[in-house]
Amino acid sequence: FGACASHPRRPCAYYAVFRHPVARLVSEFRYCRSKRVDFADQCCTGRRGPAAMRRLDDLADWAEERGDFALEHLAALHSDLDWAVRATRDPSAPEPAPSDQPYLPWDRRDRETRVNPIETRRAREGPVNPAHLALALDNLHAWFAVVGLTERYDDSLALFSFALTGAVLPRNLSRSVWTHNQNSSASPPDPLADLSPSAHTRIRRALQLDLALYDAVVALFQRQLDAFADRGLRFDRR
């Protein structure tokens, strides 16, 4: 979020798909720990880098380390400063001007200690709070043309199609559109079912602002379904 503020052409709006925070957390936990990824993705760094995240074998510990990460994205609190990781320089050389300091790409940073820009901001200013949730909700209503839900993938795709073209993709065509969101829409309804009550409580406490954000997104999604139905949206349920 934030690209529209500097977009040269208006109007500008966002289309986004949201996933239940707990399901997203479980998916991220498995994704980062898979042999294919091995903590190389930016979402796997945590506050202290991949080396520290590798030691978190417990999902509740992972949740407390990650916190309200969806809200961090939607509140758009990080700045250019948080992206500006600089290359190590020779200490005996003259100090370069800030504009001359080479930017160090993600894949050249130390693989065990690198952190993403959101975590850099968190280390500087602290985690998001209820005031940031209020800001994010304002952004949601002001800037998002359509919101979708991973758990309602087919209906979400219909909303996107109708909003952009005035028509709904035929069912056989929508089924040919494969995305990660479609793949993950088959997640179990309660990914915490096998965890202890104390772990369940810890996870929901760690994600409480993201859960509140998701509840607001679900309500907005339903209002959009109703509004588009009034404009002629009809679903192909075949």
N, C-alpha and C positions, 0 to 999 in steps of 0.2 A: 504494500500500500504506500502511496505517496507519489507515484509516477505522474498522476494526472495534474498535480500542482505545477509541474514544470513542462507539461506537454504543450507544444507550440500551437496545436489546433484544438479548438473547443467546438461543441461540447465534448467532454471526456467522462467516461464512467467505467466502473469495474463490473466484471462478471466473475463470480467466484463460487467454488464448491467447498462446503465446510463438512468436516467429519466429527463425529462424537469424540470429545477429548480423550476419553478413556480408551476407546478403540484405536484412536490415532497413537496414543502412547504405547499401547501393546504392540502395534505394528512397527513403530519406530524402534522399540526395544529389540524386537526380533531382527529387523532390517539391519541395524547398526552392528549387531553381533554375528551376522551371517558371514560366512567365509568370503562371499562375493564382495561385500562392502568393507568389512573389517575396519570400521570406524573412520573410513576415508571421507565420508560425506560431511558437509558442513553442519548438518543437523545432529551429528553424533559427537560434537566436541564437549558439550557441557561447559561449565564455567572454568574448568581447569585443564581442559584438553583431553584428547583420546586416551592417553595413558591412565589418567584417573578414572575415566568412564569405564574402561575395561574391567576395573575392579568391582564394579557395581553389578553383582549377580542377582540382586533382589529388585523386583519391579517397583516396590514402594520406595526404595532408595533412589531408583532412577527417576521416579515421579518427583521426588523432593529436590533432586538436582536440576531437573528440567523446568519445573514450575509452570507458570501460565504462558506457555510459549506462543500459542495462537494469538493471545491478546497483545503480546510484544509486537507481533507482525502488524496487527490491525491498528494499534495506537501509533505506529510509525514514529517512534521516539529516537531511533538511532540517526546519527548524522554522518556526513562525509568523514568526519574525524574517526569514526569507528571502523571505517574501511581502510584507513591509512596505516597499514602495517608496513614499516620501512625495512629495507635490506640492512644487514649488519655492515658497518663501515669500518675502515681502518682507523683506530682511535688516534693515530699519529697524524692523520690527514686533517686538513682544515675543515671546519664545520660547514657543510653546504647550505645554501639557502633552501628553505622548505620546499620551494617549487622544483628544486633540482634533485631532491632526494628520490632515489628510485623506489617505485612501488614494488613490493614483493608479492607476486601472484600466489594464490592459494596453494597450488601444487608444489611450490618451492619453499614453503614455510616448514618449520620443524613439524614433522608428522605427529609427534607425540604430545606437543604442547600447544599447537595452534588452536585458536578459538574463533568463532564466527563474530560478525559485527554486532549482533544482538547481545551476545555474551560480553563483548567489550563494553557496550553501553551499560549493561547491568552492573558490571564491576565498578564502573565510574559513578553511577547514580542510584543503584539499588533496583530491586524488582518492581514490577508494576503493582499498582494499588487500585482501590475502588474508583478513585478519580480518573485513572486511565481507562477503566472500564466505561465510565460515563462518556469520555471522549471518543472511545471506539464505537460506542453505540450511536453517537452523533454522526461519526464518519460513515457508519453502516447505512444510515437512512439518507444521508446527504449525497453519497457518492456511488452507491452500488445500484446498478440498474436491475440486476437479477442476482439473487443468491440461490444456490442449489445445495442439496444435502447428499452426501455419499450414500446414506441409508435410503434415499429416495431417488436413486440414479435415473430411472426412466422418466419420472415426473420432472426431474431437474432438467434433463436433456430436452424435454418437450417445452419447458419454460424458455430455455435459451433459444431454441429454434423459433418459437413463436415471437419472442421479443425482437429477434433480429430479422426475421423474414415474413412474419405474419402467418406462418403455416407450421404445422407440426411434422417432424420427420416421420415417415411411415415406419411402422413397427419393425418390418424386416430390415429397413435401412439403419434404424437406430441400434439394432442389435449387432450391426457390423462395425459400429464405432467403438473400438476397444480403447479403454483408458485405464490408468491405475485406479481411478475412482470407481469405475465399473467393477474391476476385479475385487476391490476391497469392500464393495457393497454387500458381499455375502458374509461379512464378519459375523460371528455369533452375537446375539443380542446383549449378553452380559459377559464380557471377557474377564470379569473378576470373579466369576462364579466359583472357581476352584481355590480362591485365596482365602486366607483367614479374615475374620471380621476386623481385626486390628489393621491388617494390611489394606483392606478395603477402605477403612476410615482414613488412613494416612494418604492414600492416593487421591481420594476425593477432596481432602483438605488441601493437598498440594496443587490441585487443579481447580479450586473453587471459583476463581474468576473466569477461567476458560469455560467451565460448566455454565456459569451465568451467561456468558457471551453466547454459547451454543443455544441455550434456551431462547434467547432473544432472536437468534438467527432462525430457529424453528418457527417461532411465531411470525416473523417477517415472511418466511417461505410460504406459510399457509395463507397469509394475507395476499401475497402475490398470486398464488394459485386462484384465489377467489376473484381477484381483480382481473386477471387475464381470462378467467371463465366468463366474466361479464362482457368482455370484448370479443368473445367468440371462440376461446380456446376449448377444444374438445379432444379428449385423449383417445388414442387408438389402443384399446386394451386387448386386442386379439393376440 
